[in-house]
Each structure stands twice: as structure tokens, then as C-alpha cells.
Amino acid sequence: SHTFGLRLLCVMCCNLDTLLLLESQYRVSEILLQSQKDNVSDASVGQGKFIIDGLSVERNHILVRMNLIGGPSERFLPPRALQKGSDLYPWPMFSSYPLPKCYLLDVPKMPPCTQDTEINTFLTFSKNPEKQASWMETCRKQFCKAMTTRSMIMTSSVLADLLEKAVMNLSANTSECFFSLTEYKAVDSSVKNHNLSSLQHLGIKMTIRYGKYFNLLKDESEQDLCLLLKHCQKFLLQQQAKIKSPLRCLQGAYPGYDWFASSVFLIMSGEQERALTFLLRFSTLLVSAFLWPPRLHVSIHHPVEVAASGIHPMYSCTAHYVEMLLKAEVPLVFSAFRMSGFTPSQICQQWLGQCFWNYLDWPEICHYICACIVMGPDYQVYVCIAALKHLQQDILQHTQTQDLQVFLKEEPIHGFQVSNYLEYMEGLERRYRAVLLTDMRNIKLKLS
């Protein structure tokens, strides 16, 4: 039925890469907007009034979801149910963009905090961090102290400095450099002729809207982000293996949008050169294989059979250990997934693939990235376990109502803060790091 089709479309669009693909190939939002425009009373006399029914309410919900990026406290999605009383549906419908302003929530105010000043002081007085052997250990302590004082939303400038100096220190340490540094000297003028797909351009527009919501970007930021993604694509194509495969997704550049590079661009407040320098250094680290999905797309760093399989280490390693640790640490949630016929690895792949966009608020996305880089790549697994533990009651409830998969795909992770679970994740680190890091470092080995 029509209603089922719209509900299915809504679930599909929760995956941002799928959303961009549908929009770039089929212009789904234009079709939905036209359907809304046609669904009015007295269309002959001007604009007319929207007819409120199940289909128009569902279309309104999908249109807002497709156009707005944001975590649980950054956007408002109109409910699907009609209200009791005289005003059955108090939320405005529309048949053209831009969206009514009521769906975009005010930017959350960031309270001043002394920990931000303290870690900022540490970073300010860190001269040549790449030459200090003990700097990274001190940085981790400062980060943990700042995060666990329960106060804390670090400002974007502090986050950028923290990530920049941490990566500078790690990439200067030969024991931390998992991939060799690939020489890259492309200039902007040569890269500008490199073409991005229509999917990439839609993703860029989406990123710019999100960045401007936080006042992180300038007017010319769209061109800068476009240039950054062209540089990234050209850099990664240099490290792509030549394989024969019937899978179209393995032909050419990474088929999805680069949500991690876009996140770095926003953290760096739209400074394209700074973001590119960061990403080039970052590409030498083990953590880049897991945080940055395009990094190992059909990569020469994989054995040929692994590259040809299209299986990303985010799935073969991270998702595998999420399931293993979940069974040991949060058995009720693990059992709920088994009963539902839906696996934790499926939802974790979606969360991680789009860098938690639409599932966490922007400050928490930044804290997730910081935790994985500063604390270690195994924290990607621990963040997923912590998020699933946080959702335990909701997961058990929706297992009973038999809509767990739809709930996890459609709903953001309300109330989750990395800082609230950092001590829990440190406990997981003490128990599991040796095994996880060993396996993560084995991603270069052949499939057994």
C-alpha cells in the first residue's frame, strides 16, 4: 500500500548515503513535495488548504527528516499521529523549501567551563608535541579529566587544537604509524578539474547547512569543502588497488559520501588547508582504517582477496567485537537482538558509517572522534557498547513490540553523552584492549 511504501522510504532514508543516492538519482523530495501540493482542498482558488490524512502526515515527516540534519536536541521531527481535540495536526505542512523554522531547534547554548580553559592551557603551552615522548600520555589524562568532570562541552577551537596536536604527536612516532606516509603534492588548480558525483554535491550542501546551523562556517565554505573532498578522493585513489570484480561499488572511488572528512572540516571551522593537512597525517594511523571509511576502500594496504571482497574492517573487526563484547557485558541487549532477528553489527555499521550524524548531537560526535583518536581505535567498539547499554530499556521494549529495527534506525540516541560513559569504557579497555588492538592491527593479513 501507499502508506507502507512511505514508511519503507522513511526507514531507508535514515541511512544518509541511501538518502543521498535516492535524492541524486530520483529526486524523491521533489516527488513528495508535488504530492503535498496536489493534496489540497480548493486548489482552483489559490493555494488552498492541505488535506490532513495519514499520507500527507507521513510525507510531511519524511520531508523534514530528509532536509534536516541533527541529533536529538538539534531538530524537531513532526509526529505521525494526529492529536486529540480541535487542532488535529498543529505542525505546519509545506509544498516547497525552505522548511518552516519551527522544525529547526535553537542552537544549544554551551556553558562556560573551567575544564575547557584547563585543557586549552595545556594545548597552548604544548610546543612541538611531536617531539615529546610523554606528551600523548599527558594529553589522555587531560582529556579524561575534562570529560569526566561532567561539565563539559569543549569549544570547537579547543577540539581542533586537541585533535591536531594528538595526530601530530602520533604520526611522528614510528611505532604508531601503521600505514606509510604517501607523498601527496597535488595543487588546488589541478584538483579543481576533478569531478565529484551528484551524490557528493548533495552531501556537501547538507554538510554546509549543518555547519551554518552552528555558525562554524563562512559563506565560501561550500567551495572549500568541495575542494577538500576532491583532494581526499585524489589522495585515496593513489592508494587504490587494481582489482577485477563484478561489484560496481568497487569500481572507482568510494561510492558513499565522506562523513568523516566532512566532520573534520566542521571541527576545523571550514579551514580547508588545515583539514587536509590533518587528514594526510591522520591517514598514517591505525585509527584511520576504522574512523574514515573511504581510507581503505579497495586499498593496496589490503591483501588482494580482502580488497576484492569489499568487506571493510569497520564490519569485519569493529562490528565483530561489538557483538562479542555485547554478549559478555550487556547480555540482555544481546539476547534481545537475537530474538528480533536483527544484529547489533547492522545498526553499528549505520551509526559508524555516517559518523553518528542524525543519531548524536554535534558535541557528542566530536567527543566520539576525540575518544577514538586520543584514547585509541578500540574506543570505537567501546562507544558502540556504551550506546547500546544506554539504550537497553528501549531495546527491550521494542523487542516486545517487534519493531526494534525500525526504532534503532529512525530514532536518535536520546540522552547519550560520551563523558557519562568514559569510566565505563576505560573499564572495557582494561579488560579487552590487548585482544582488540591485536586483531585491529591484523587487518593487513589475508582472509583465513
Residue pairs with C-beta under 8 A, 6 or more apart in sequence:
2 55
3 54
3 55
3 58
6 55
6 58
6 59
6 62
7 58
9 22
9 28
9 62
10 58
10 61
10 62
10 65
10 410
11 406
11 409
11 410
12 18
12 19
12 22
13 19
13 22
13 28
13 62
13 65
13 66
14 65
14 350
14 358
14 409
14 410
15 350
15 353
15 354
15 409
16 203
16 206
16 257
16 259
16 354
16 357
16 358
17 199
17 255
17 256
17 257
17 353
17 354
19 66
20 199
20 202
20 203
20 206
20 256
20 257
21 199
22 28
23 29
23 66
23 202
24 197
24 198
24 199
24 201
24 202
28 66
29 63
29 66
29 67
29 97
32 59
32 62
32 63
32 66
33 63
33 94
33 95
33 96
33 97
34 95
35 55
35 59
36 50
36 56
36 59
36 60
36 63
36 93
36 94
36 95
37 95
37 96
39 50
39 51
39 53
39 55
39 56
40 47
40 48
40 49
40 50
40 51
41 48
41 49
41 51
42 48
42 49
50 56
50 93
50 95
52 82
52 88
52 89
52 93
56 93
57 78
57 80
57 82
57 89
58 80
60 78
60 91
60 93
60 94
61 77
61 78
61 79
61 80
63 94
63 99
64 75
64 76
64 77
64 78
64 99
64 103
65 77
67 97
67 99
68 75
68 77
68 99
68 103
68 104
69 75
69 206
69 207
69 209
69 210
69 357
69 358
70 104
70 105
70 210
70 213
70 358
70 361
70 362
71 358
71 359
71 360
71 361
71 362
71 364
71 365
71 412
72 360
72 361
72 412
72 413
72 414
72 415
73 105
73 108
73 361
74 105
74 107
74 108
74 213
74 361
74 362
75 103
75 104
75 105
76 102
76 103
76 104
76 105
77 103
78 91
78 103
79 91
82 88
82 89
83 89
83 90
91 102
91 103
92 100
92 102
94 100
104 213
107 213
107 214
107 215
108 361
108 363
110 153
110 155
110 363
111 151
111 153
113 149
113 151
113 152
113 153
114 151
115 145
115 146
115 149
115 151
115 152
116 146
116 152
116 153
116 154
116 155
116 158
118 142
118 145
118 146
119 142
119 143
119 145
119 146
119 154
119 158
119 162
120 158
120 161
122 138
122 139
122 142
123 158
123 161
123 162
123 165
126 132
126 135
126 139
126 165
129 135
129 139
129 165
129 166
129 168
129 169
130 168
130 169
130 171
130 172
130 173
131 172
132 169
135 165
135 169
136 166
136 169
136 170
136 173
139 162
139 165
139 166
139 169
139 374
140 374
140 375
143 162
143 370
143 374
143 375
144 375
144 422
144 426
146 152
146 154
147 367
147 418
147 419
147 422
148 419
148 422
148 423
150 419
150 420
152 419
153 363
154 162
154 363
154 366
154 367
154 370
156 214
156 216
156 266
156 267
156 269
156 366
157 269
159 267
159 366
159 370
160 267
160 268
160 269
160 274
162 370
162 374
163 264
163 267
163 278
163 369
163 370
163 373
163 374
164 274
164 278
166 373
166 374
167 278
167 281
167 282
167 285
167 373
168 281
170 176
170 177
170 285
170 373
171 177
171 181
171 281
171 282
171 284
171 285
176 285
176 286
177 284
177 285
178 284
178 285
178 286
178 289
178 441
179 283
179 284
179 285
179 286
179 288
179 289
179 301
180 284
181 280
181 283
181 284
182 235
182 238
182 239
182 283
184 235
184 238
184 280
186 231
186 234
186 235
188 227
191 227
191 230
191 231
191 234
192 227
192 230
194 230
194 233
194 234
196 204
196 226
196 229
196 230
196 233
199 255
199 256
199 257
200 229
200 257
200 258
201 226
203 257
203 258
203 259
203 262
204 222
204 225
204 226
204 229
204 262
205 222
207 225
207 262
207 265
207 266
208 217
208 221
208 222
208 225
210 266
210 357
210 362
211 217
211 221
211 265
211 266
211 270
212 221
214 266
214 362
216 266
216 269
216 270
217 266
217 269
217 270
218 270
221 270
224 265
224 270
224 271
224 272
225 262
225 265
225 270
225 272
227 272
228 261
228 265
228 272
228 275
228 276
229 258
229 261
229 262
231 276
232 258
232 261
232 276
232 279
232 294
233 253
233 254
233 258
233 294
235 279
235 280
235 283
236 253
236 254
236 294
236 295
236 297
236 299
237 253
239 299
239 300
239 301
240 253
240 297
240 298
240 299
240 300
241 298
241 299
241 300
241 302
241 304
241 307
243 250
243 298
243 304
243 307
243 308
244 308
245 251
245 308
245 310
247 310
249 255
249 310
250 298
250 307
250 308
250 310
253 294
253 297
254 293
254 294
254 297
256 293
256 294
256 353
258 292
258 293
258 294
259 293
259 353
259 354
259 355
259 357
260 291
260 292
260 293
260 294
260 355
260 369
261 275
261 279
261 292
261 294
263 355
263 357
263 365
263 366
263 369
264 275
264 278
264 279
264 369
265 272
265 275
266 362
267 275
267 366
267 369
268 274
268 275
268 278
279 292
282 288
282 292
282 373
283 292
283 295
285 373
286 377
286 440
286 441
287 372
287 373
287 376
287 377
287 380
288 295
289 295
289 296
289 301
289 313
289 377
289 440
289 443
290 313
290 314
290 317
290 318
290 352
290 372
290 377
290 380
290 440
291 355
291 369
291 372
291 373
291 377
291 380
293 312
293 314
293 352
293 353
296 302
296 312
296 313
296 443
297 312
298 307
298 308
298 310
299 307
300 307
301 444
302 443
302 444
303 444
303 445
303 446
303 447
305 446
305 447
306 446
306 447
309 447
313 440
313 443
314 349
314 352
314 353
315 345
315 349
316 443
317 439
317 440
317 443
318 348
318 352
318 380
318 381
318 384
319 344
319 345
319 348
319 349
320 345
321 381
321 432
321 436
321 439
322 344
322 345
322 348
322 381
322 384
322 385
322 388
323 334
323 343
323 344
323 345
325 381
325 385
325 428
325 432
326 333
326 334
326 337
326 344
326 385
326 388
327 334
329 385
329 389
329 428
330 385
330 388
330 389
330 392
332 392
332 396
333 344
333 388
333 389
333 391
333 392
333 395
333 396
334 344
336 395
336 396
336 399
336 404
337 343
337 344
337 395
337 404
339 399
340 399
340 402
340 404
340 405
342 404
342 405
342 408
344 384
344 388
346 405
347 405
347 408
347 409
348 384
350 409
351 359
351 384
351 387
352 380
352 384
355 365
355 368
355 369
356 364
356 365
356 368
356 413
357 365
358 412
359 412
359 413
360 368
360 412
360 413
360 416
364 416
364 417
364 418
367 417
367 418
367 419
368 383
368 418
371 379
371 383
371 418
371 422
371 425
372 379
372 380
372 383
375 425
375 429
376 429
376 433
376 437
377 437
377 440
378 429
378 432
378 433
378 436
378 437
378 440
379 425
379 429
381 428
381 432
381 436
382 424
382 425
382 428
382 429
383 418
383 421
383 425
385 425
385 428
386 416
386 418
386 421
386 424
386 425
387 413
387 416
388 395
389 421
389 424
390 413
390 415
390 416
390 421
391 408
391 413
391 416
394 407
394 411
395 404
395 408
398 404
398 407
398 408
